[in-house]
Amino acid sequence: MPSPSFASSHHLPLVDACRCCPSHSLALAASAHRTARPYRLLLWDRDALCRYDCMSAIVERDQLDYQAAMALWKRGDPSNPSGRPPHPPRVHQYHGKWPLRRLLLMQEPASVLFSVANFLTILLGAPVPLLGWCRRWWAWGWARRRRHRQRSSAGGGIPAKRLGELRPAEEPLWPPGVACQRPGVDRVCLAGGKAGAPPPLGVLQRPAPYTTYLPPVSPGDGPMAGGGDAPACGLGHLRLSTSNPLWRAQALYTLVGLNTWLWSAVFHTRDLWWTEYLDYFSATAWSLCSVYHASMRALPVVRTGRPHLLFSAFLLCLFLGHIGYLGLVSFDYGYNMLANVVVVSVSGVLWISWGASQLLRHRRAARHVWLCIGCLVLLSVGMTLELLDFPPIFFRTLDAHSLWHAWTAPISLLFYEFIRRDVLFIRQFDRDLYNLGRVSKRD
């Protein structure tokens, strides 16, 4: 793709003299010896290095001129009869970007650092991250192995491979009740108590003289359930089972968010046309996933059946139309910004309307809704950093976009803490939604 033109620096004579071309360039010779293997790995060619060296030379020259003028003014410049201090040099944009200082071959090191921070906060705070899944599979496998060893040492036990056959096929809805399977030769009965209380010890009855006691079985037992919907310890990790009706929306929101921050870090490391496309398209996909997640929680009509399919297809068509226009017609930065702001605003309206209804209905029991509202307020305040652009500060390392990434990192932890508490709220107060998850799990 052709490189974009200089933004506000097209009138500078040094920029015109420093344009990189095979026939005439001031910085091409200076940057030729730096086209080594580390630069080639990140697709830095001689022209790209030339453009960066030219930009750095202009900015550093202006800064040195300003420092010299300030030193002369402090000593008393006779050529300045007014006695006013010199104005700081104006910082221009080059190729549509602010002149940020490169560090370890990263064009925007602060944005890369904060993008990685957002990636880690989602990974640590999400209810359905791969880390939590792997940890749950590992713990469940070792628990099965330990139970098998205990039964083998006692003698007359049931092999571990038979445990799946001896589990109840039907799980209780609300509250846990009694479930039995295979009456006759092999029988497992689980007598439930009060809602939320763990069931007593299950008894496997077989023809004499075999009588083996199994450990208690809670609803949703298995590697993906982690013993029901009880929260785990740590930074918001949830033992989220498929009995939670929102687990698919939360999983989609989490995985797309991880993909978004991954490509954000790649794009800010090396600004190329395809890394820019992947960064912008991933951000749009995450915004639409936030609308999908909010709709699954706030709008019962789109949770199941044909309305759910139509709503999902509508969001998918919006995404394909958006990226098709940007990729094939015109990559309009203003349109992309406006589209994402509108989508995020729709998601915020859905969450606020749902939160207000829950606070009016359940009052103190729905106090976790304030976490969601707080996240929306913080997100709205931080969005001003994205809309109000300003030149880089702190030795040309921080700009408005990097500060926006730093602002969003702790918001993810707060939002996933809200999700963790909301799953417990669904289990206790939202009877219809909880039973919907149980039915969908068996189907």
Backbone torsions as a table, in degrees:
resi	resn	phi	psi	omega
1	MET	NA	145.3	177.0
2	PRO	-68.3	142.4	180.0
3	SER	-72.1	144.2	179.7
4	PRO	-69.4	158.8	-179.3
5	SER	-77.2	164.1	177.0
6	PHE	-65.2	137.3	-174.4
7	ALA	-77.0	-86.3	-177.8
8	SER	-96.4	7.4	-176.0
9	SER	-110.4	14.6	-175.3
10	HIS	-70.3	-19.6	-176.6
11	HIS	-88.4	-5.3	-177.1
12	LEU	-77.3	130.3	-178.5
13	PRO	-66.8	-33.6	-179.5
14	LEU	-67.3	-31.2	177.4
15	VAL	-66.4	-42.7	178.5
16	ASP	-63.7	-35.7	-179.8
17	ALA	-77.0	-17.2	-173.4
18	CYS	-105.7	11.7	178.1
19	ARG	-66.0	137.2	-174.4
20	CYS	-86.2	121.5	174.8
21	CYS	-152.1	160.7	-176.9
22	PRO	-62.0	-25.8	-174.1
23	SER	-94.6	-30.4	-173.3
24	HIS	-146.1	121.1	177.1
25	SER	-163.6	138.4	178.7
26	LEU	-86.7	-34.2	-175.4
27	ALA	-102.2	-0.5	-177.6
28	LEU	-65.8	-41.3	179.6
29	ALA	-68.6	-34.3	-179.0
30	ALA	-70.3	-29.6	-177.0
31	SER	-99.0	-1.2	-176.2
32	ALA	-68.7	-38.9	-177.2
33	HIS	-72.2	-10.7	-178.0
34	ARG	-94.8	1.5	178.5
35	THR	-81.9	67.5	-178.8
36	ALA	-98.0	-173.6	-175.4
37	ARG	-60.9	-44.9	178.8
38	PRO	-57.9	-36.1	178.7
39	TYR	-72.1	-37.9	-179.7
40	ARG	-68.8	-29.4	178.1
41	LEU	-63.2	-33.5	177.4
42	LEU	-98.4	19.3	174.5
43	LEU	62.1	37.2	172.3
44	TRP	-89.1	112.0	174.4
45	ASP	-100.2	-177.5	-176.0
46	ARG	-67.9	-35.7	179.1
47	ASP	-67.0	-41.7	178.8
48	ALA	-65.0	-41.7	176.5
49	LEU	-64.5	-35.9	178.3
50	CYS	-63.8	-44.3	180.0
51	ARG	-63.3	-40.7	179.3
52	TYR	-67.2	-41.0	179.8
53	ASP	-65.3	-37.7	177.5
54	CYS	-63.7	-45.6	179.4
55	MET	-61.0	-45.4	-179.8
56	SER	-64.6	-38.5	-179.5
57	ALA	-64.7	-40.2	-179.7
58	ILE	-66.6	-46.2	-178.0
59	VAL	-65.3	-43.2	-179.6
60	GLU	-68.8	-35.1	177.7
61	ARG	-64.9	-44.0	177.7
62	ASP	-62.5	-38.2	179.9
63	GLN	-68.0	-39.5	177.7
64	LEU	-66.6	-39.6	177.2
65	ASP	-62.9	-39.2	179.1
66	TYR	-67.4	-41.5	178.1
67	GLN	-64.5	-38.9	177.7
68	ALA	-66.1	-40.0	178.6
69	ALA	-66.2	-37.8	177.5
70	MET	-65.9	-40.4	177.8
71	ALA	-64.8	-39.5	178.3
72	LEU	-68.1	-36.0	178.8
73	TRP	-67.9	-37.1	178.7
74	LYS	-66.7	-31.5	178.2
75	ARG	-81.6	-10.1	-178.0
76	GLY	94.5	88.5	-177.1
77	ASP	-81.2	118.2	178.8
78	PRO	-69.2	-21.4	179.4
79	SER	-80.7	-0.8	179.9
80	ASN	-119.2	82.0	-175.8
81	PRO	-67.1	-25.1	-179.1
82	SER	-71.9	-25.2	-179.9
83	GLY	76.6	12.1	179.1
84	ARG	-80.9	143.6	178.4
85	PRO	-70.0	152.2	179.4
86	PRO	-68.3	150.4	179.2
87	HIS	-77.2	143.8	175.6
88	PRO	-63.0	151.2	-179.6
89	PRO	-68.6	143.8	177.4
90	ARG	-77.2	132.3	179.3
91	VAL	-91.2	125.5	-178.2
92	HIS	-102.4	161.7	173.0
93	GLN	-93.5	140.1	-179.3
94	TYR	-121.3	124.6	-177.3
95	HIS	56.6	33.8	179.4
96	GLY	77.7	7.9	-177.4
97	LYS	-126.6	152.2	173.1
98	TRP	-74.7	148.4	-178.4
99	PRO	-75.8	79.4	179.2
100	LEU	-83.6	150.3	-179.7
101	ARG	-78.9	131.7	-179.5
102	ARG	-82.2	141.7	-179.5
103	LEU	-139.6	122.7	179.8
104	LEU	53.5	44.5	177.8
105	LEU	68.2	6.6	177.5
106	MET	-93.6	125.4	-177.4
107	GLN	-67.9	-37.7	179.6
108	GLU	-129.2	81.4	-172.9
109	PRO	-62.7	-37.6	-179.1
110	ALA	-65.9	-41.8	178.4
111	SER	-65.0	-36.7	176.9
112	VAL	-64.0	-45.1	-179.6
113	LEU	-61.3	-44.8	-177.8
114	PHE	-74.4	-28.2	174.1
115	SER	-66.3	-41.4	175.7
116	VAL	-63.7	-37.8	177.5
117	ALA	-62.6	-41.4	176.4
118	ASN	-64.3	-39.9	177.6
119	PHE	-59.8	-43.7	-178.2
120	LEU	-70.6	-36.8	179.1
121	THR	-65.6	-37.1	175.9
122	ILE	-68.0	-41.9	-178.5
123	LEU	-64.7	-36.5	-178.3
124	LEU	-84.2	-31.8	-175.0
125	GLY	-99.3	-7.8	-173.5
126	ALA	-75.4	148.9	176.8
127	PRO	-77.0	-22.1	-177.4
128	VAL	-129.4	50.7	176.6
129	PRO	-83.7	162.1	177.5
130	LEU	-63.2	-31.5	179.0
131	LEU	-62.4	-44.2	179.1
132	GLY	-67.0	-38.0	178.0
133	TRP	-63.2	-46.7	-179.3
134	CYS	-63.0	-41.6	178.8
135	ARG	-63.1	-37.8	-177.9
136	ARG	-72.1	-40.4	176.4
137	TRP	-61.2	-43.1	-178.8
138	TRP	-63.5	-47.3	-179.0
139	ALA	-64.7	-39.9	-179.4
140	TRP	-66.8	-39.8	178.4
141	GLY	-63.8	-42.2	178.8
142	TRP	-68.8	-33.9	177.5
143	ALA	-64.7	-42.3	177.3
144	ARG	-62.3	-41.8	-179.1
145	ARG	-66.0	-39.2	179.3
146	ARG	-66.5	-41.7	178.0
147	ARG	-64.1	-37.3	178.9
148	HIS	-64.5	-40.7	178.6
149	ARG	-65.9	-38.6	179.6
150	GLN	-64.9	-42.3	179.5
151	ARG	-69.5	-36.0	179.5
152	SER	-67.4	-38.6	179.2
153	SER	-69.7	-31.3	179.4
154	ALA	-77.2	-26.6	180.0
155	GLY	88.3	143.2	177.1
156	GLY	70.6	22.9	-176.7
157	GLY	-85.7	176.3	178.1
158	ILE	-95.5	131.0	176.0
159	PRO	-58.9	151.8	-177.6
160	ALA	-64.4	-29.3	-178.4
161	LYS	-69.5	-16.8	178.3
162	ARG	-85.5	-9.9	-175.2
163	LEU	-62.3	-38.0	-179.9
164	GLY	-63.1	-31.0	179.1
165	GLU	-76.7	-21.7	-175.2
166	LEU	-97.2	3.4	177.6
167	ARG	-80.2	151.7	178.0
168	PRO	-63.3	134.9	178.5
169	ALA	-77.2	-32.5	-179.4
170	GLU	-107.9	128.2	179.0
171	GLU	-100.8	147.1	-180.0
172	PRO	-67.0	151.0	178.7
173	LEU	-89.5	-87.7	-173.6
174	TRP	-144.8	116.4	-12.0
175	PRO	-81.4	-179.4	177.0
176	PRO	-58.8	135.1	-177.8
177	GLY	-120.8	-127.2	-177.6
178	VAL	-120.0	132.7	178.9
179	ALA	-134.3	133.6	-178.9
180	CYS	-131.7	155.5	179.8
181	GLN	-141.1	143.4	174.0
182	ARG	51.6	65.6	177.8
183	PRO	-65.1	145.2	-179.9
184	GLY	120.9	-111.6	-175.1
185	VAL	-67.1	-54.5	179.0
186	ASP	-112.6	131.9	-176.1
187	ARG	-146.0	132.7	175.3
188	VAL	-124.1	122.8	178.2
189	CYS	-122.4	132.5	178.2
190	LEU	-120.2	113.7	179.8
191	ALA	-93.6	116.6	-179.6
192	GLY	-89.2	154.7	178.6
193	GLY	-106.4	-130.5	179.6
194	LYS	-73.3	165.5	-179.1
195	ALA	-64.4	129.1	178.3
196	GLY	87.6	-13.0	-179.7
197	ALA	-81.9	143.7	179.2
198	PRO	-67.8	142.5	-179.9
199	PRO	-69.8	155.3	178.1
200	PRO	-72.6	-177.1	-175.7
201	LEU	-65.4	132.0	177.4
202	GLY	-83.9	143.1	-176.3
203	VAL	-118.4	124.3	174.4
204	LEU	-94.4	117.9	-178.1
205	GLN	-105.3	122.1	177.8
206	ARG	-129.0	166.8	177.7
207	PRO	-56.1	141.1	-179.1
208	ALA	-56.4	146.1	11.5
209	PRO	-100.8	20.5	-175.0
210	TYR	-90.6	119.7	172.7
211	THR	-141.5	112.7	-174.6
212	THR	-120.5	136.3	179.2
213	TYR	-97.0	128.0	178.0
214	LEU	-98.0	154.2	175.8
215	PRO	-67.8	160.1	-179.8
216	PRO	-58.6	142.5	179.4
217	VAL	-115.9	122.4	178.5
218	SER	-100.8	158.6	-179.8
219	PRO	-58.8	134.4	179.1
220	GLY	81.4	20.4	-178.2
221	ASP	-66.8	138.7	-179.5
222	GLY	152.8	178.0	-175.6
223	PRO	-67.8	-30.2	-178.1
224	MET	-91.9	-9.9	-176.1
225	ALA	-94.6	-42.0	-179.0
226	GLY	68.8	31.2	176.7
227	GLY	85.6	34.3	177.6
228	GLY	99.6	-153.9	-176.1
229	ASP	-103.5	18.6	-179.5
230	ALA	-69.3	141.4	-178.3
231	PRO	-75.4	146.2	175.4
232	ALA	-92.7	167.6	179.1
233	CYS	-81.4	165.9	178.4
234	GLY	111.3	-161.4	-175.5
235	LEU	-82.4	63.7	173.5
236	GLY	83.1	9.6	179.3
237	HIS	-63.7	142.1	-179.3
238	LEU	-121.6	136.2	168.7
239	ARG	-80.9	77.6	-169.7
240	LEU	-89.7	119.4	178.4
241	SER	-102.4	171.0	178.5
242	THR	-71.5	-4.1	173.2
243	SER	-71.0	-18.2	174.4
244	ASN	-77.8	118.5	-174.5
245	PRO	-67.6	-15.6	-178.6
246	LEU	-99.8	10.4	-172.8
247	TRP	-68.3	-32.5	179.2
248	ARG	-68.9	-43.1	177.8
249	ALA	-63.8	-39.3	179.0
250	GLN	-69.6	-37.1	176.9
251	ALA	-65.5	-43.4	178.6
252	LEU	-63.4	-44.5	178.9
253	TYR	-61.4	-39.7	-178.5
254	THR	-69.4	-48.5	-176.1
255	LEU	-67.2	-39.6	177.1
256	VAL	-67.4	-35.1	176.0
257	GLY	-64.7	-41.8	175.8
258	LEU	-61.8	-41.5	177.5
259	ASN	-63.9	-37.2	-179.5
260	THR	-63.7	-48.5	-177.8
261	TRP	-73.0	-25.3	174.3
262	LEU	-64.5	-47.8	-179.7
263	TRP	-73.6	-24.6	173.4
264	SER	-64.9	-43.1	177.4
265	ALA	-64.9	-39.0	179.0
266	VAL	-65.8	-43.2	-178.1
267	PHE	-65.3	-42.0	-179.7
268	HIS	-75.0	-17.0	172.5
269	THR	-74.9	-44.7	180.0
270	ARG	-143.3	114.7	-176.5
271	ASP	-84.5	99.6	174.0
272	LEU	-124.5	166.3	-174.5
273	TRP	-66.0	-37.5	-177.8
274	TRP	-78.3	-32.3	173.9
275	THR	-68.4	-33.4	176.5
276	GLU	-66.7	-42.3	178.4
277	TYR	-61.5	-46.4	-178.6
278	LEU	-65.4	-35.8	177.7
279	ASP	-65.4	-48.4	-177.1
280	TYR	-69.0	-40.8	-179.4
281	PHE	-68.1	-37.4	177.8
282	SER	-65.9	-38.4	177.9
283	ALA	-63.6	-40.1	177.4
284	THR	-65.4	-40.7	178.0
285	ALA	-62.3	-38.7	179.4
286	TRP	-68.2	-36.9	177.1
287	SER	-63.2	-42.3	177.9
288	LEU	-67.9	-33.6	175.7
289	CYS	-66.3	-32.3	175.6
290	SER	-65.8	-37.1	175.0
291	VAL	-65.6	-40.7	178.6
292	TYR	-63.2	-44.7	179.7
293	HIS	-63.3	-45.7	179.5
294	ALA	-64.4	-36.5	179.9
295	SER	-68.7	-38.2	178.0
296	MET	-62.8	-29.5	-179.3
297	ARG	-89.1	-36.8	-171.4
298	ALA	-94.8	-25.2	-174.7
299	LEU	-117.4	99.5	-179.8
300	PRO	-63.3	-23.2	-174.4
301	VAL	-68.7	-23.6	-175.9
302	VAL	-103.3	15.7	-175.8
303	ARG	-82.5	-33.1	-174.0
304	THR	-138.2	167.0	171.0
305	GLY	70.4	-155.2	-177.5
306	ARG	-65.1	-38.9	176.4
307	PRO	-57.8	-36.3	178.3
308	HIS	-65.7	-42.3	178.6
309	LEU	-65.1	-42.5	179.9
310	LEU	-65.7	-41.2	179.6
311	PHE	-66.1	-41.6	177.8
312	SER	-64.4	-41.1	178.0
313	ALA	-65.5	-35.4	178.0
314	PHE	-63.8	-45.4	178.6
315	LEU	-65.2	-37.8	178.2
316	LEU	-65.3	-39.8	177.4
317	CYS	-65.6	-38.4	175.7
318	LEU	-60.5	-42.9	-179.6
319	PHE	-65.9	-45.8	-179.9
320	LEU	-64.7	-39.7	177.0
321	GLY	-65.4	-37.5	-179.8
322	HIS	-65.9	-50.6	-178.1
323	ILE	-71.2	-28.2	175.8
324	GLY	-66.4	-40.3	177.9
325	TYR	-66.6	-44.3	-178.6
326	LEU	-69.2	-37.8	-175.9
327	GLY	-83.8	-28.5	-174.1
328	LEU	-110.5	-29.5	-176.1
329	VAL	-100.1	-68.2	-176.6
330	SER	-156.2	127.8	177.1
331	PHE	-85.9	86.1	-176.1
332	ASP	-93.8	113.4	-178.5
333	TYR	-67.1	-39.0	179.7
334	GLY	-64.7	-42.7	177.7
335	TYR	-64.0	-41.9	179.7
336	ASN	-63.0	-42.0	178.4
337	MET	-63.8	-44.7	-179.7
338	LEU	-63.8	-41.6	-179.5
339	ALA	-63.5	-42.9	-179.9
340	ASN	-68.5	-37.0	177.9
341	VAL	-64.3	-41.0	179.2
342	VAL	-64.6	-43.8	-178.7
343	VAL	-64.8	-44.4	179.0
344	VAL	-65.3	-35.1	177.7
345	SER	-65.5	-39.5	176.7
346	VAL	-62.0	-42.8	177.1
347	SER	-61.5	-41.5	178.4
348	GLY	-64.3	-39.3	178.1
349	VAL	-63.7	-40.4	178.5
350	LEU	-63.1	-44.6	-179.5
351	TRP	-66.3	-40.6	-178.4
352	ILE	-68.1	-42.3	179.1
353	SER	-64.3	-42.3	177.2
354	TRP	-65.5	-42.7	-179.9
355	GLY	-63.0	-39.7	178.4
356	ALA	-63.9	-40.7	179.1
357	SER	-66.2	-37.3	179.0
358	GLN	-69.3	-37.8	178.4
359	LEU	-67.3	-36.9	177.9
360	LEU	-70.8	-31.4	-176.1
361	ARG	-85.7	-43.9	-173.3
362	HIS	-110.4	-14.3	176.0
363	ARG	55.8	-114.6	-171.8
364	ARG	-66.6	-27.0	179.0
365	ALA	-67.7	-20.9	-179.4
366	ALA	-106.2	34.5	-179.5
367	ARG	-66.2	-21.3	179.4
368	HIS	-66.3	-16.1	178.4
369	VAL	-63.0	-28.7	179.1
370	TRP	-63.9	-26.1	174.1
371	LEU	-63.8	-42.9	178.6
372	CYS	-64.9	-44.2	179.4
373	ILE	-64.6	-38.9	177.1
374	GLY	-62.9	-38.8	176.5
375	CYS	-62.4	-40.6	179.4
376	LEU	-66.3	-39.3	178.4
377	VAL	-65.4	-45.9	178.9
378	LEU	-63.0	-38.1	178.9
379	LEU	-66.0	-38.5	178.4
380	SER	-67.2	-39.3	178.3
381	VAL	-66.6	-43.1	-179.3
382	GLY	-70.4	-21.6	179.9
383	MET	-65.7	-20.2	176.0
384	THR	-63.4	-28.8	176.2
385	LEU	-65.8	-34.1	179.3
386	GLU	-76.3	-31.7	-178.1
387	LEU	-85.7	-35.8	-179.6
388	LEU	-97.4	100.4	-177.7
389	ASP	-87.1	145.8	177.6
390	PHE	-147.6	159.2	-177.8
391	PRO	-62.8	158.4	-178.5
392	PRO	-65.8	149.9	-179.7
393	ILE	-126.1	177.2	176.5
394	PHE	53.5	68.0	177.6
395	PHE	59.4	37.4	176.2
396	ARG	59.8	39.9	178.7
397	THR	-116.8	-25.5	-177.1
398	LEU	-115.7	130.9	172.2
399	ASP	-128.8	-176.8	-176.5
400	ALA	-64.3	-37.3	-177.8
401	HIS	-67.7	-41.2	178.5
402	SER	-67.1	-37.5	176.7
403	LEU	-66.7	-32.4	175.1
404	TRP	-63.4	-41.5	176.3
405	HIS	-64.4	-38.7	177.8
406	ALA	-65.9	-32.3	-178.2
407	TRP	-70.6	-35.2	-174.0
408	THR	-80.3	-15.5	-175.8
409	ALA	-61.9	-52.5	179.7
410	PRO	-69.6	-21.4	179.3
411	ILE	-64.9	-34.0	179.0
412	SER	-62.8	-40.1	178.0
413	LEU	-63.3	-41.7	178.6
414	LEU	-64.4	-40.3	-177.5
415	PHE	-68.0	-38.8	179.1
416	TYR	-74.2	-25.2	170.3
417	GLU	-66.9	-37.5	174.2
418	PHE	-62.5	-41.8	179.1
419	ILE	-62.7	-41.6	179.6
420	ARG	-60.1	-46.0	-179.6
421	ARG	-71.2	-30.2	-179.0
422	ASP	-69.8	-33.5	176.6
423	VAL	-63.9	-40.7	175.3
424	LEU	-66.1	-35.6	177.1
425	PHE	-64.5	-40.4	177.8
426	ILE	-61.9	-41.8	-178.8
427	ARG	-63.5	-33.7	-174.3
428	GLN	-93.3	-35.2	-169.2
429	PHE	-120.9	-30.2	-176.8
430	ASP	-95.6	84.0	-172.5
431	ARG	-66.2	-44.1	-177.1
432	ASP	-64.4	-43.3	-178.9
433	LEU	-67.9	-37.9	178.5
434	TYR	-65.3	-45.7	178.9
435	ASN	-66.7	-30.6	175.8
436	LEU	-62.0	-39.7	177.2
437	GLY	-66.4	-37.1	178.5
438	ARG	-66.2	-41.7	179.8
439	VAL	-66.8	-43.3	180.0
440	SER	-65.6	-28.5	178.3
441	LYS	-67.9	-41.6	-179.8
442	ARG	-73.9	-29.3	179.0
443	ASP	-71.7	NA	NA
